[in-house]
Amino acid sequence: MVESIVSYGVGIGCIYALIGITYNVMFSASRVFSFTTGILGMLGGVLGSLFIARLGMPVVVGFALTLAAGALFGVLTEIVAVRPVLKSLEQHLYVLSTLALALMIQQFTAIEWSTEPQPFPRLFAIARGGFDQEFWMPMLACVVVVVGLELLYRYTLVGRAFLAISEDNYAARALGLPERALRTASYALAGMIGVLAGFAGGEMLLAFFANAPMLTFYGFVPVALGGMGNNRGAVVAGLLLGLFQQAANFLVGGIFASVAVFTMFIIVLLARPEGLAGMAAERRV
Amino acid sequence: MLITRRRVLAGASASVTALTSGIARPAIANTESIRIGYLPALTGASSSTGIGINRGVELAIREINASGGVNGRQIELITRDTQSDPTKAVNGATELTRGQQVHAVFGPLNSGESLAVVPLLARMNVPQLHPCWVDTLTDPKKYPMCFRNAPTNQQIGGAANRYVVEVLKRKKVAVISDTTGYGTASVNAYVPMLKAKGAEVVYQGNVDANNPDVKPEMLRMQAAGAEAIMPWSVNAGFLSRLINVRGQMNWDVPMVGQTTLGSGQTRALLEKPEYWTKVYPNNFRSCCFDTTGKLPDRTIAFVERLRAANIDMSDTLLWWIALGYDGPRMIAEAVKNAGSKPEQIVGYWNKLTNFPGVYGDISFTPEQHDGYPDNEIVMCEANSLKSGAFNLAPGYSV
């Protein structure tokens, strides 16, 4: 039982964490919570299955094309659903625009792909075992993303420019940083992270259009618990969410597992509204 | 008697009246087409069923019209794709009845849409025939013009329960479903039926179908001593996960339940093909191979017609095509024998006895608008799918 809780819990927790990071990368660049993140996760599974299983492409080619499609969808999100509403952020119009785009893509996938879950291919020809690739793939993806983002933000000029616009958009522009291009690049990066989550978790979640709302929802929990814009917090909270959810599956089971997860979510938010790793925002009065 | 001008005129007019009233009018045949409104889900989430049924419907219409129609009248099938959306089904039903003024409606083809459409058509006094399973979708008092040419959920669950308790002789049963309305309603309905048959329900649960890990539930069932698992869900992902985990656990327990257990979508999601053994979904005797590997004679003739018409059976289920084929034929037969007015069609159906459908013999009475016979509902072997039909599950007599 413990082995199953850990392997499944950490595996699914890493997928949630990656979706949480996708939220954060988009949020840092635009102050927008885009509800297209779950769509990206869903597309990772669907496109991976399309390229590799249905079209018979090599895994590496299918993976590269999936990442490219994710980047493209990220850019599309920024242009279509975010850029037009940035001037009126306080009206929260992005909720409607990103949700509308997400619903359109989800329906399109249902019609053109399938309304039934489709199999996701085995990426490595290894016999199934206890600690299977369906579990360690999301973990590996999560480690790569976290380390990659740390390196990007700390050691590259582009990464520091990302940080600059996320810290103070106006000051960054005043210094001559190309804010719009950086925002678009951030969305492309977020798109790749989102589809990576779905691709790495494809064997676990299958290639299914209805994964989108589930990932949008559960992927938001690490953001809320870990603190908005805090990637480390999202990883910790995502892993805790996965482990708690899987433990609840074993201990209470059925529909009560979901109830337990959201009860805990509400309790944590009541105790620490800023999230587990977040800091209370200071405000000049 | 004096012959006056007045008497001549009166006699002449009387003669003309007598003659003209006695002359037979020339027979003018009613050549107006019979308009059948049809509400399939050809796109969207429920479209796999709709596409399968549609193949039978179109074949039936082609055959009837090619053989001269119904009393010389051609059938006009007016189709409105519901897109698997109850709202669009309601819009389609309104347009078919008010705009197109159809003589009868076949469909919708899934329960979610029918729940919205049946009360509407009842208010409009339009005869309706549908194949949806939800029990409340026929009620001769509330919906006197609505008939069902398919089993109810009670009949479906009853057949599965009979198979588990009477054929497999399993007494400790686990019943599981997803958290959809269909899933929870099925568990709530079938558990008391199982208990009434003397079975002990050792596990009962509803699980989120998107949960990627169902191992905890399977371990609970095993720990409770389940000798048979009865899953009620139309979600192929959920069902395949249950089957895969059973295989990983090397647990030799039979799984008996919903037809989707035997669908191609479920098969595609199995980790190993051999995991599909001892999985017994609902099916229908008319569309199953018996122990000698033979379909019933009526079905053999139907399959030959399907092949002659180049209708693909490999990617769908034979019983979907069969029930689609029977629907327009039942409407045509009512019009042929009674007329095309609503009360004539309904009057005929209310006395229908053993309509020889490919899917099954259908009978109605004024008090019973569920026409499918219990003994036609059986379980089959999921891994025996061939040209849309299955082998009967072990234990049935031919």
Interface residues (C-beta under 8 A of the other chain):
Chain A: M1 S4 Y8 I12 A110 I111 S114 T115 E116 P117 Q118 P119 R128 M204 L205 L206 F208 A210 N211 M214 Q246 N249 F250 G253 G254 I255 A257 S258
Chain B: T43 G44 A45 S46 S47 S48 S84 T179 G205 N206 V207 D208 N210 N211 P212 D213 K215 P216 E217 L219 R220 N235 A236 G237 S240 Q248 Q265 A268 L269 E271
